Amino acid sequence: DMSQFTNSKRLCCWAGLTPGNNESAGKKKSVRITRAGIYLKPALVQVAHAAVKSDKSPYYKIKYEHICKRRGKKRAIIAIARMILTAIYNMFVTGEVWNPTDLYKIDMPQEMQDKQKEKAIKQAAKFLISLGLIKATDISVA
């Protein structure tokens, strides 16, 4: 039941995937993530590690590499875990399948882009067939 969380930020805070707030005299200091979510947080970190190593769907792998250059490996894994939890929350609330809006904006090799576009076309065709809007014989993939 996701109704107890008003948005994905509250869920991430409950799961312990948000940075702590340490501010004094107007100076903000970088601090560790919160200690909450002792059961959920390790599971999400394991999921993030698996998502980063996946070659089937390179979205999180490429995001991880970009974050890793700037912030380091451990912080990048926590960031990916938070992205995954946010995606899960949005899937539960809206009932829609996972569809990242910036998938085609990230820098990935041309062959991976072609694979992702082909995969998206196949999924869209399958969805239209399931709705009965087109027939399976009408499809021709170029």
N, CA, C and O atoms as a GROMACS GRO file, in nm:
protein
  568
    1ASP      N    1   0.084  -0.118   0.000
    1ASP     CA    2   0.000   0.000   0.000
    1ASP      C    3   0.089   0.124   0.000
    1ASP      O    4   0.154   0.155   0.100
    2MET      N    5   0.091   0.195  -0.112
    2MET     CA    6   0.177   0.312  -0.126
    2MET      C    7   0.107   0.442  -0.088
    2MET      O    8   0.164   0.550  -0.105
    3SER      N    9  -0.015   0.434  -0.039
    3SER     CA   10  -0.088   0.556  -0.008
    3SER      C   11  -0.031   0.629   0.114
    3SER      O   12  -0.057   0.748   0.133
    4GLN      N   13   0.047   0.560   0.196
    4GLN     CA   14   0.105   0.627   0.313
    4GLN      C   15   0.220   0.719   0.276
    4GLN      O   16   0.262   0.802   0.357
    5PHE      N   17   0.273   0.705   0.154
    5PHE     CA   18   0.379   0.794   0.107
    5PHE      C   19   0.320   0.891   0.006
    5PHE      O   20   0.262   0.849  -0.095
    6THR      N   21   0.334   1.020   0.032
    6THR     CA   22   0.273   1.119  -0.056
    6THR      C   23   0.348   1.132  -0.188
    6THR      O   24   0.288   1.166  -0.290
    7ASN      N   25   0.478   1.105  -0.187
    7ASN     CA   26   0.556   1.109  -0.311
    7ASN      C   27   0.677   1.017  -0.296
    7ASN      O   28   0.700   0.959  -0.191
    8SER      N   29   0.754   1.006  -0.404
    8SER     CA   30   0.867   0.913  -0.403
    8SER      C   31   0.979   0.960  -0.311
    8SER      O   32   1.057   0.879  -0.261
    9LYS      N   33   0.989   1.090  -0.289
    9LYS     CA   34   1.092   1.142  -0.199
    9LYS      C   35   1.070   1.093  -0.057
    9LYS      O   36   1.166   1.060   0.013
   10ARG      N   37   0.945   1.088  -0.014
   10ARG     CA   38   0.914   1.040   0.121
   10ARG      C   39   0.946   0.891   0.134
   10ARG      O   40   0.995   0.847   0.238
   11LEU      N   41   0.920   0.815   0.029
   11LEU     CA   42   0.953   0.673   0.032
   11LEU      C   43   1.103   0.653   0.039
   11LEU      O   44   1.151   0.569   0.116
   12CYS      N   45   1.178   0.729  -0.039
   12CYS     CA   46   1.324   0.718  -0.036
   12CYS      C   47   1.380   0.758   0.100
   12CYS      O   48   1.478   0.699   0.146
   13CYS      N   49   1.320   0.855   0.162
   13CYS     CA   50   1.362   0.897   0.296
   13CYS      C   51   1.333   0.786   0.397
   13CYS      O   52   1.416   0.758   0.483
   14TRP      N   53   1.217   0.723   0.386
   14TRP     CA   54   1.181   0.614   0.476
   14TRP      C   55   1.275   0.495   0.457
   14TRP      O   56   1.307   0.425   0.553
   15ALA      N   57   1.318   0.473   0.333
   15ALA     CA   58   1.408   0.362   0.304
   15ALA      C   59   1.553   0.392   0.339
   15ALA      O   60   1.637   0.303   0.335
   16GLY      N   61   1.583   0.516   0.374
   16GLY     CA   62   1.718   0.551   0.414
   16GLY      C   63   1.811   0.579   0.298
   16GLY      O   64   1.932   0.561   0.311
   17LEU      N   65   1.758   0.622   0.186
   17LEU     CA   66   1.840   0.648   0.069
   17LEU      C   67   1.858   0.797   0.041
   17LEU      O   68   1.894   0.836  -0.069
   18THR      N   69   1.831   0.880   0.141
   18THR     CA   70   1.851   1.024   0.125
   18THR      C   71   1.969   1.068   0.210
   18THR      O   72   1.994   1.012   0.316
   19PRO      N   73   2.042   1.168   0.165
   19PRO     CA   74   2.154   1.217   0.246
   19PRO      C   75   2.104   1.290   0.370
   19PRO      O   76   1.997   1.352   0.369
   20GLY      N   77   2.182   1.281   0.475
   20GLY     CA   78   2.148   1.354   0.596
   20GLY      C   79   2.168   1.503   0.574
   20GLY      O   80   2.229   1.545   0.476
   21ASN      N   81   2.118   1.583   0.666
   21ASN     CA   82   2.128   1.728   0.654
   21ASN      C   83   2.214   1.780   0.768
   21ASN      O   84   2.174   1.772   0.884
   22ASN      N   85   2.331   1.831   0.736
   22ASN     CA   86   2.420   1.886   0.837
   22ASN      C   87   2.455   2.028   0.796
   22ASN      O   88   2.542   2.050   0.711
   23GLU      N   89   2.388   2.124   0.856
   23GLU     CA   90   2.408   2.264   0.821
   23GLU      C   91   2.428   2.344   0.949
   23GLU      O   92   2.352   2.330   1.045
   24SER      N   93   2.529   2.426   0.948
   24SER     CA   94   2.555   2.511   1.064
   24SER      C   95   2.612   2.644   1.015
   24SER      O   96   2.706   2.647   0.936
   25ALA      N   97   2.555   2.752   1.062
   25ALA     CA   98   2.598   2.887   1.027
   25ALA      C   99   2.597   2.910   0.876
   25ALA      O  100   2.684   2.979   0.822
   26GLY      N  101   2.497   2.852   0.809
   26GLY     CA  102   2.484   2.873   0.666
   26GLY      C  103   2.575   2.786   0.581
   26GLY      O  104   2.572   2.796   0.458
   27LYS      N  105   2.657   2.701   0.644
   27LYS     CA  106   2.746   2.613   0.569
   27LYS      C  107   2.685   2.474   0.562
   27LYS      O  108   2.651   2.414   0.665
   28LYS      N  109   2.671   2.423   0.441
   28LYS     CA  110   2.617   2.288   0.422
   28LYS      C  111   2.732   2.191   0.407
   28LYS      O  112   2.823   2.214   0.328
   29LYS      N  113   2.726   2.082   0.482
   29LYS     CA  114   2.832   1.982   0.477
   29LYS      C  115   2.777   1.854   0.416
   29LYS      O  116   2.662   1.818   0.439
   30SER      N  117   2.859   1.786   0.340
   30SER     CA  118   2.820   1.659   0.280
   30SER      C  119   2.827   1.552   0.388
   30SER      O  120   2.930   1.534   0.452
   31VAL      N  121   2.718   1.482   0.408
   31VAL     CA  122   2.714   1.380   0.512
   31VAL      C  123   2.664   1.249   0.455
   31VAL      O  124   2.624   1.240   0.339
   32ARG      N  125   2.666   1.148   0.538
   32ARG     CA  126   2.627   1.013   0.498
   32ARG      C  127   2.475   1.004   0.479
   32ARG      O  128   2.400   1.094   0.515
   33ILE      N  129   2.433   0.891   0.421
   33ILE     CA  130   2.290   0.867   0.408
   33ILE      C  131   2.234   0.833   0.545
   33ILE      O  132   2.309   0.797   0.637
   34THR      N  133   2.104   0.843   0.560
   34THR     CA  134   2.042   0.820   0.689
   34THR      C  135   2.045   0.672   0.725
   34THR      O  136   2.069   0.587   0.640
   35ARG      N  137   2.020   0.642   0.852
   35ARG     CA  138   2.034   0.506   0.902
   35ARG      C  139   1.904   0.426   0.893
   35ARG      O  140   1.899   0.313   0.941
   36ALA      N  141   1.803   0.480   0.835
   36ALA     CA  142   1.673   0.412   0.826
   36ALA      C  143   1.678   0.299   0.723
   36ALA      O  144   1.775   0.286   0.649
   37GLY      N  145   1.573   0.220   0.719
   37GLY     CA  146   1.558   0.117   0.617
   37GLY      C  147   1.658   0.004   0.627
   37GLY      O  148   1.723  -0.029   0.528
   38ILE      N  149   1.673  -0.056   0.746
   38ILE     CA  150   1.779  -0.155   0.764
   38ILE      C  151   1.754  -0.283   0.686
   38ILE      O  152   1.847  -0.360   0.664
   39TYR      N  153   1.631  -0.308   0.644
   39TYR     CA  154   1.602  -0.428   0.566
   39TYR      C  155   1.592  -0.397   0.416
   39TYR      O  156   1.637  -0.475   0.333
   40LEU      N  157   1.533  -0.285   0.384
   40LEU     CA  158   1.509  -0.250   0.244
   40LEU      C  159   1.634  -0.197   0.175
   40LEU      O  160   1.659  -0.229   0.058
   41LYS      N  161   1.711  -0.117   0.245
   41LYS     CA  162   1.827  -0.053   0.183
   41LYS      C  163   1.930  -0.153   0.130
   41LYS      O  164   1.975  -0.138   0.017
   42PRO      N  165   1.970  -0.257   0.208
   42PRO     CA  166   2.066  -0.354   0.153
   42PRO      C  167   2.012  -0.429   0.031
   42PRO      O  168   2.087  -0.460  -0.062
   43ALA      N  169   1.882  -0.457   0.032
   43ALA     CA  170   1.823  -0.526  -0.084
   43ALA      C  171   1.827  -0.436  -0.207
   43ALA      O  172   1.858  -0.483  -0.317
   44LEU      N  173   1.796  -0.309  -0.190
   44LEU     CA  174   1.800  -0.216  -0.303
   44LEU      C  175   1.942  -0.195  -0.354
   44LEU      O  176   1.962  -0.178  -0.475
   45VAL      N  177   2.039  -0.197  -0.265
   45VAL     CA  178   2.179  -0.184  -0.308
   45VAL      C  179   2.220  -0.305  -0.390
   45VAL      O  180   2.291  -0.291  -0.489
   46GLN      N  181   2.176  -0.425  -0.349
   46GLN     CA  182   2.205  -0.545  -0.428
   46GLN      C  183   2.139  -0.538  -0.565
   46GLN      O  184   2.199  -0.575  -0.666
   47VAL      N  185   2.017  -0.489  -0.569
   47VAL     CA  186   1.947  -0.473  -0.697
   47VAL      C  187   2.021  -0.373  -0.784
   47VAL      O  188   2.032  -0.392  -0.906
   48ALA      N  189   2.070  -0.267  -0.724
   48ALA     CA  190   2.144  -0.165  -0.799
   48ALA      C  191   2.273  -0.223  -0.856
   48ALA      O  192   2.309  -0.194  -0.970
   49HIS      N  193   2.343  -0.306  -0.777
   49HIS     CA  194   2.464  -0.370  -0.828
   49HIS      C  195   2.432  -0.458  -0.949
   49HIS      O  196   2.506  -0.458  -1.047
   50ALA      N  197   2.323  -0.533  -0.941
   50ALA     CA  198   2.284  -0.620  -1.053
   50ALA      C  199   2.243  -0.537  -1.175
   50ALA      O  200   2.276  -0.573  -1.288
   51ALA      N  201   2.171  -0.427  -1.152
   51ALA     CA  202   2.126  -0.343  -1.264
   51ALA      C  203   2.243  -0.277  -1.334
   51ALA      O  204   2.239  -0.256  -1.456
   52VAL      N  205   2.346  -0.245  -1.259
   52VAL     CA  206   2.464  -0.180  -1.317
   52VAL      C  207   2.542  -0.276  -1.404
   52VAL      O  208   2.607  -0.235  -1.501
   53LYS      N  209   2.537  -0.404  -1.371
   53LYS     CA  210   2.613  -0.503  -1.448
   53LYS      C  211   2.535  -0.559  -1.566
   53LYS      O  212   2.591  -0.633  -1.647
   54SER      N  213   2.409  -0.525  -1.578
   54SER     CA  214   2.324  -0.581  -1.683
   54SER      C  215   2.358  -0.522  -1.820
   54SER      O  216   2.371  -0.401  -1.835
   55ASP      N  217   2.374  -0.609  -1.918
   55ASP     CA  218   2.397  -0.565  -2.055
   55ASP      C  219   2.268  -0.562  -2.136
   55ASP      O  220   2.263  -0.501  -2.243
   56LYS      N  221   2.163  -0.628  -2.085
   56LYS     CA  222   2.036  -0.631  -2.156
   56LYS      C  223   1.972  -0.493  -2.163
   56LYS      O  224   1.924  -0.450  -2.268
   57SER      N  225   1.971  -0.426  -2.050
   57SER     CA  226   1.916  -0.291  -2.042
   57SER      C  227   2.024  -0.200  -1.985
   57SER      O  228   2.043  -0.196  -1.863
   58PRO      N  229   2.094  -0.127  -2.070
   58PRO     CA  230   2.212  -0.052  -2.026
   58PRO      C  231   2.181   0.083  -1.961
   58PRO      O  232   2.273   0.160  -1.933
   59TYR      N  233   2.056   0.113  -1.936
   59TYR     CA  234   2.018   0.245  -1.883
   59TYR      C  235   2.089   0.276  -1.752
   59TYR      O  236   2.155   0.379  -1.739
   60TYR      N  237   2.075   0.186  -1.654
   60TYR     CA  238   2.136   0.211  -1.524
   60TYR      C  239   2.288   0.200  -1.530
   60TYR      O  240   2.358   0.266  -1.453
   61LYS      N  241   2.338   0.118  -1.618
   61LYS     CA  242   2.484   0.103  -1.633
   61LYS      C  243   2.546   0.236  -1.678
   61LYS      O  244   2.648   0.279  -1.624
   62ILE      N  245   2.485   0.299  -1.775
   62ILE     CA  246   2.538   0.424  -1.828
   62ILE      C  247   2.520   0.536  -1.726
   62ILE      O  248   2.610   0.619  -1.708
   63LYS      N  249   2.405   0.539  -1.658
   63LYS     CA  250   2.385   0.638  -1.552
   63LYS      C  251   2.490   0.621  -1.443
   63LYS      O  252   2.545   0.719  -1.393
   64TYR      N  253   2.518   0.495  -1.406
   64TYR     CA  254   2.617   0.466  -1.302
   64TYR      C  255   2.755   0.517  -1.343
   64TYR      O  256   2.826   0.578  -1.262
   65GLU      N  257   2.793   0.493  -1.466
   65GLU     CA  258   2.925   0.537  -1.512
   65GLU      C  259   2.937   0.689  -1.509
   65GLU      O  260   3.043   0.742  -1.474
   66HIS      N  261   2.830   0.760  -1.543
   66HIS     CA  262   2.834   0.907  -1.539
   66HIS      C  263   2.847   0.958  -1.395
   66HIS      O  264   2.925   1.049  -1.368
   67ILE      N  265   2.770   0.899  -1.305
   67ILE     CA  266   2.774   0.943  -1.165
   67ILE      C  267   2.907   0.903  -1.101
   67ILE      O  268   2.963   0.977  -1.020
   68CYS      N  269   2.956   0.786  -1.139
   68CYS     CA  270   3.080   0.733  -1.082
   68CYS      C  271   3.199   0.824  -1.111
   68CYS      O  272   3.288   0.837  -1.028
   69LYS      N  273   3.201   0.885  -1.227
   69LYS     CA  274   3.311   0.975  -1.262
   69LYS      C  275   3.316   1.095  -1.168
   69LYS      O  276   3.423   1.141  -1.131
   70ARG      N  277   3.200   1.144  -1.131
   70ARG     CA  278   3.193   1.265  -1.049
   70ARG      C  279   3.199   1.238  -0.900
   70ARG      O  280   3.267   1.309  -0.826
   71ARG      N  281   3.128   1.134  -0.853
   71ARG     CA  282   3.105   1.118  -0.710
   71ARG      C  283   3.170   0.995  -0.648
   71ARG      O  284   3.184   0.990  -0.525
   72GLY      N  285   3.209   0.897  -0.727
   72GLY     CA  286   3.266   0.776  -0.670
   72GLY      C  287   3.169   0.659  -0.681
   72GLY      O  288   3.050   0.677  -0.704
   73LYS      N  289   3.224   0.539  -0.663
   73LYS     CA  290   3.145   0.417  -0.687
   73LYS      C  291   3.034   0.397  -0.584
   73LYS      O  292   2.921   0.364  -0.621
   74LYS      N  293   3.064   0.416  -0.458
   74LYS     CA  294   2.964   0.388  -0.354
   74LYS      C  295   2.847   0.486  -0.361
   74LYS      O  296   2.731   0.445  -0.348
   75ARG      N  297   2.876   0.611  -0.382
   75ARG     CA  298   2.768   0.709  -0.393
   75ARG      C  299   2.687   0.686  -0.519
   75ARG      O  300   2.566   0.709  -0.521
   76ALA      N  301   2.753   0.641  -0.624
   76ALA     CA  302   2.681   0.612  -0.748
   76ALA      C  303   2.584   0.496  -0.729
   76ALA      O  304   2.473   0.499  -0.780
   77ILE      N  305   2.626   0.393  -0.655
   77ILE     CA  306   2.538   0.279  -0.630
   77ILE      C  307   2.416   0.323  -0.549
   77ILE      O  308   2.304   0.280  -0.578
   78ILE      N  309   2.436   0.408  -0.450
   78ILE     CA  310   2.324   0.458  -0.371
   78ILE      C  311   2.230   0.541  -0.459
   78ILE      O  312   2.108   0.534  -0.445
   79ALA      N  313   2.287   0.619  -0.549
   79ALA     CA  314   2.204   0.699  -0.640
   79ALA      C  315   2.121   0.609  -0.732
   79ALA      O  316   2.004   0.638  -0.757
   80ILE      N  317   2.181   0.502  -0.781
   80ILE     CA  318   2.108   0.407  -0.867
   80ILE      C  319   1.999   0.337  -0.786
   80ILE      O  320   1.889   0.317  -0.836
   81ALA      N  321   2.029   0.300  -0.662
   81ALA     CA  322   1.928   0.236  -0.576
   81ALA      C  323   1.809   0.329  -0.555
   81ALA      O  324   1.694   0.285  -0.556
   82ARG      N  325   1.838   0.457  -0.537
   82ARG     CA  326   1.729   0.554  -0.520
   82ARG      C  327   1.648   0.568  -0.649
   82ARG      O  328   1.526   0.578  -0.644
   83MET      N  329   1.716   0.568  -0.764
   83MET     CA  330   1.644   0.575  -0.893
   83MET      C  331   1.552   0.455  -0.910
   83MET      O  332   1.439   0.468  -0.957
   84ILE      N  333   1.602   0.338  -0.871
   84ILE     CA  334   1.522   0.216  -0.884
   84ILE      C  335   1.400   0.221  -0.792
   84ILE      O  336   1.289   0.186  -0.833
   85LEU      N  337   1.420   0.266  -0.668
   85LEU     CA  338   1.308   0.277  -0.574
   85LEU      C  339   1.205   0.378  -0.624
   85LEU      O  340   1.085   0.357  -0.609
   86THR      N  341   1.251   0.488  -0.680
   86THR     CA  342   1.160   0.588  -0.736
   86THR      C  343   1.080   0.529  -0.853
   86THR      O  344   0.961   0.554  -0.866
   87ALA      N  345   1.147   0.451  -0.937
   87ALA     CA  346   1.078   0.387  -1.050
   87ALA      C  347   0.974   0.287  -1.000
   87ALA      O  348   0.863   0.280  -1.054
   88ILE      N  349   1.008   0.210  -0.896
   88ILE     CA  350   0.914   0.114  -0.840
   88ILE      C  351   0.792   0.186  -0.783
   88ILE      O  352   0.678   0.145  -0.805
   89TYR      N  353   0.816   0.294  -0.711
   89TYR     CA  354   0.705   0.373  -0.654
   89TYR      C  355   0.613   0.423  -0.764
   89TYR      O  356   0.491   0.412  -0.754
   90ASN      N  357   0.671   0.479  -0.869
   90ASN     CA  358   0.590   0.533  -0.978
   90ASN      C  359   0.513   0.423  -1.051
   90ASN      O  360   0.401   0.447  -1.097
   91MET      N  361   0.572   0.304  -1.063
   91MET     CA  362   0.500   0.194  -1.126
   91MET      C  363   0.381   0.150  -1.041
   91MET      O  364   0.274   0.122  -1.095
   92PHE      N  365   0.398   0.145  -0.909
   92PHE     CA  366   0.287   0.108  -0.821
   92PHE      C  367   0.176   0.212  -0.822
   92PHE      O  368   0.058   0.178  -0.826
   93VAL      N  369   0.213   0.338  -0.819
   93VAL     CA  370   0.114   0.444  -0.809
   93VAL      C  371   0.036   0.460  -0.940
   93VAL      O  372  -0.086   0.469  -0.939
   94THR      N  373   0.109   0.465  -1.053
   94THR     CA  374   0.041   0.489  -1.181
   94THR      C  375  -0.009   0.362  -1.248
   94THR      O  376  -0.102   0.368  -1.329
   95GLY      N  377   0.051   0.248  -1.215
   95GLY     CA  378   0.011   0.123  -1.278
   95GLY      C  379   0.068   0.106  -1.418
   95GLY      O  380   0.026   0.016  -1.491
   96GLU      N  381   0.162   0.190  -1.456
   96GLU     CA  382   0.224   0.182  -1.588
   96GLU      C  383   0.356   0.106  -1.580
   96GLU      O  384   0.414   0.091  -1.473
   97VAL      N  385   0.402   0.058  -1.695
   97VAL     CA  386   0.530  -0.012  -1.700
   97VAL      C  387   0.643   0.090  -1.695
   97VAL      O  388   0.624   0.208  -1.721
   98TRP      N  389   0.762   0.042  -1.660
   98TRP     CA  390   0.879   0.129  -1.648
   98TRP      C  391   0.919   0.178  -1.786
   98TRP      O  392   0.943   0.099  -1.877
   99ASN      N  393   0.926   0.309  -1.799
   99ASN     CA  394   0.964   0.370  -1.926
   99ASN      C  395   1.041   0.498  -1.896
   99ASN      O  396   0.980   0.603  -1.877
  100PRO      N  397   1.175   0.491  -1.890
  100PRO     CA  398   1.251   0.611  -1.857
  100PRO      C  399   1.239   0.716  -1.968
  100PRO      O  400   1.251   0.684  -2.086
  101THR      N  401   1.216   0.839  -1.928
  101THR     CA  402   1.196   0.945  -2.026
  101THR      C  403   1.325   0.988  -2.093
  101THR      O  404   1.323   1.037  -2.206
  102ASP      N  405   1.437   0.971  -2.025
  102ASP     CA  406   1.564   1.016  -2.081
  102ASP      C  407   1.649   0.902  -2.136
  102ASP      O  408   1.771   0.914  -2.145
  103LEU      N  409   1.586   0.791  -2.173
  103LEU     CA  410   1.661   0.676  -2.223
  103LEU      C  411   1.738   0.708  -2.350
  103LEU      O  412   1.852   0.665  -2.366
  104TYR      N  413   1.677   0.784  -2.440
  104TYR     CA  414   1.743   0.813  -2.567
  104TYR      C  415   1.831   0.938  -2.560
  104TYR      O  416   1.899   0.971  -2.657
  105LYS      N  417   1.830   1.006  -2.446
  105LYS     CA  418   1.914   1.124  -2.431
  105LYS      C  419   2.052   1.092  -2.376
  105LYS      O  420   2.145   1.170  -2.391
  106ILE      N  421   2.065   0.975  -2.311
  106ILE     CA  422   2.195   0.941  -2.254
  106ILE      C  423   2.288   0.893  -2.364
  106ILE      O  424   2.244   0.840  -2.467
  107ASP      N  425   2.416   0.913  -2.342
  107ASP     CA  426   2.516   0.876  -2.442
  107ASP      C  427   2.542   0.726  -2.437
  107ASP      O  428   2.602   0.676  -2.341
  108MET      N  429   2.498   0.655  -2.538
  108MET     CA  430   2.529   0.514  -2.549
  108MET      C  431   2.571   0.485  -2.692
  108MET      O  432   2.535   0.558  -2.784
  109PRO      N  433   2.648   0.378  -2.710
  109PRO     CA  434   2.693   0.346  -2.845
  109PRO      C  435   2.576   0.328  -2.942
  109PRO      O  436   2.465   0.294  -2.901
  110GLN      N  437   2.603   0.351  -3.069
  110GLN     CA  438   2.498   0.347  -3.171
  110GLN      C  439   2.429   0.211  -3.178
  110GLN      O  440   2.308   0.203  -3.196
  111GLU      N  441   2.507   0.104  -3.164
  111GLU     CA  442   2.446  -0.030  -3.172
  111GLU      C  443   2.349  -0.054  -3.056
  111GLU      O  444   2.247  -0.120  -3.074
  112MET      N  445   2.381  -0.001  -2.938
  112MET     CA  446   2.289  -0.013  -2.824
  112MET      C  447   2.163   0.070  -2.847
  112MET      O  448   2.053   0.027  -2.812
  113GLN      N  449   2.179   0.188  -2.906
  113GLN     CA  450   2.063   0.271  -2.936
  113GLN      C  451   1.971   0.200  -3.034
  113GLN      O  452   1.849   0.201  -3.018
  114ASP      N  453   2.030   0.138  -3.136
  114ASP     CA  454   1.949   0.066  -3.234
  114ASP      C  455   1.874  -0.050  -3.168
  114ASP      O  456   1.757  -0.074  -3.198
  115LYS      N  457   1.943  -0.122  -3.078
  115LYS     CA  458   1.878  -0.234  -3.008
  115LYS      C  459   1.762  -0.184  -2.923
  115LYS      O  460   1.655  -0.245  -2.922
  116GLN      N  461   1.783  -0.073  -2.852
  116GLN     CA  462   1.679  -0.019  -2.765
  116GLN      C  463   1.558   0.027  -2.847
  116GLN      O  464   1.444   0.006  -2.806
  117LYS      N  465   1.583   0.091  -2.961
  117LYS     CA  466   1.473   0.137  -3.045
  117LYS      C  467   1.396   0.018  -3.102
  117LYS      O  468   1.272   0.020  -3.108
  118GLU      N  469   1.469  -0.084  -3.145
  118GLU     CA  470   1.404  -0.204  -3.199
  118GLU      C  471   1.319  -0.272  -3.092
  118GLU      O  472   1.208  -0.318  -3.119
  119LYS      N  473   1.373  -0.278  -2.970
  119LYS     CA  474   1.300  -0.338  -2.859
  119LYS      C  475   1.173  -0.259  -2.828
  119LYS      O  476   1.068  -0.317  -2.802
  120ALA      N  477   1.183  -0.126  -2.832
  120ALA     CA  478   1.067  -0.040  -2.805
  120ALA      C  479   0.960  -0.058  -2.913
  120ALA      O  480   0.841  -0.059  -2.882
  121ILE      N  481   1.003  -0.073  -3.038
  121ILE     CA  482   0.907  -0.094  -3.147
  121ILE      C  483   0.834  -0.226  -3.130
  121ILE      O  484   0.713  -0.234  -3.149
  122LYS      N  485   0.909  -0.331  -3.093
  122LYS     CA  486   0.847  -0.462  -3.072
  122LYS      C  487   0.747  -0.458  -2.956
  122LYS      O  488   0.638  -0.515  -2.966
  123GLN      N  489   0.784  -0.391  -2.848
  123GLN     CA  490   0.693  -0.381  -2.733
  123GLN      C  491   0.567  -0.302  -2.769
  123GLN      O  492   0.457  -0.338  -2.728
  124ALA      N  493   0.583  -0.195  -2.846
  124ALA     CA  494   0.468  -0.115  -2.886
  124ALA      C  495   0.376  -0.196  -2.978
  124ALA      O  496   0.253  -0.189  -2.966
  125ALA      N  497   0.435  -0.272  -3.069
  125ALA     CA  498   0.354  -0.355  -3.159
  125ALA      C  499   0.279  -0.462  -3.081
  125ALA      O  500   0.162  -0.488  -3.108
  126LYS      N  501   0.346  -0.523  -2.984
  126LYS     CA  502   0.282  -0.625  -2.902
  126LYS      C  503   0.165  -0.565  -2.823
  126LYS      O  504   0.061  -0.628  -2.807
  127PHE      N  505   0.184  -0.444  -2.774
  127PHE     CA  506   0.079  -0.375  -2.698
  127PHE      C  507  -0.041  -0.346  -2.788
  127PHE      O  508  -0.155  -0.365  -2.747
  128LEU      N  509  -0.015  -0.299  -2.910
  128LEU     CA  510  -0.125  -0.268  -3.003
  128LEU      C  511  -0.200  -0.394  -3.044
  128LEU      O  512  -0.322  -0.392  -3.062
  129ILE      N  513  -0.127  -0.505  -3.058
  129ILE     CA  514  -0.192  -0.633  -3.090
  129ILE      C  515  -0.281  -0.676  -2.975
  129ILE      O  516  -0.392  -0.724  -2.996
  130SER      N  517  -0.231  -0.661  -2.850
  130SER     CA  518  -0.310  -0.701  -2.734
  130SER      C  519  -0.437  -0.618  -2.719
  130SER      O  520  -0.538  -0.667  -2.667
  131LEU      N  521  -0.434  -0.493  -2.764
  131LEU     CA  522  -0.553  -0.408  -2.760
  131LEU      C  523  -0.648  -0.438  -2.876
  131LEU      O  524  -0.764  -0.397  -2.874
  132GLY      N  525  -0.598  -0.509  -2.977
  132GLY     CA  526  -0.680  -0.541  -3.092
  132GLY      C  527  -0.686  -0.431  -3.196
  132GLY      O  528  -0.773  -0.433  -3.283
  133LEU      N  529  -0.596  -0.336  -3.188
  133LEU     CA  530  -0.597  -0.225  -3.284
  133LEU      C  531  -0.533  -0.264  -3.417
  133LEU      O  532  -0.571  -0.212  -3.522
  134ILE      N  533  -0.438  -0.356  -3.413
  134ILE     CA  534  -0.377  -0.406  -3.536
  134ILE      C  535  -0.367  -0.557  -3.528
  134ILE      O  536  -0.378  -0.616  -3.420
  135LYS      N  537  -0.345  -0.619  -3.642
  135LYS     CA  538  -0.329  -0.764  -3.647
  135LYS      C  539  -0.182  -0.798  -3.656
  135LYS      O  540  -0.100  -0.716  -3.699
  136ALA      N  541  -0.148  -0.918  -3.615
  136ALA     CA  542  -0.008  -0.961  -3.616
  136ALA      C  543   0.046  -0.969  -3.758
  136ALA      O  544   0.167  -0.957  -3.778
  137THR      N  545  -0.040  -0.990  -3.856
  137THR     CA  546   0.005  -1.000  -3.995
  137THR      C  547   0.034  -0.864  -4.057
  137THR      O  548   0.101  -0.855  -4.160
  138ASP      N  549  -0.016  -0.757  -3.995
  138ASP     CA  550   0.002  -0.621  -4.049
  138ASP      C  551   0.139  -0.562  -4.018
  138ASP      O  552   0.175  -0.459  -4.074
  139ILE      N  553   0.214  -0.626  -3.931
  139ILE     CA  554   0.341  -0.568  -3.884
  139ILE      C  555   0.455  -0.607  -3.976
  139ILE      O  556   0.472  -0.724  -4.012
  140SER      N  557   0.532  -0.507  -4.015
  140SER     CA  558   0.656  -0.532  -4.089
  140SER      C  559   0.764  -0.443  -4.028
  140SER      O  560   0.756  -0.321  -4.036
  141VAL      N  561   0.864  -0.505  -3.967
  141VAL     CA  562   0.972  -0.430  -3.902
  141VAL      C  563   1.080  -0.404  -4.005
  141VAL      O  564   1.133  -0.496  -4.066
  142ALA      N  565   1.112  -0.276  -4.025
  142ALA     CA  566   1.212  -0.238  -4.125
  142ALA      C  567   1.350  -0.254  -4.070
  142ALA      O  568   1.448  -0.227  -4.140
   0.00000   0.00000   0.00000
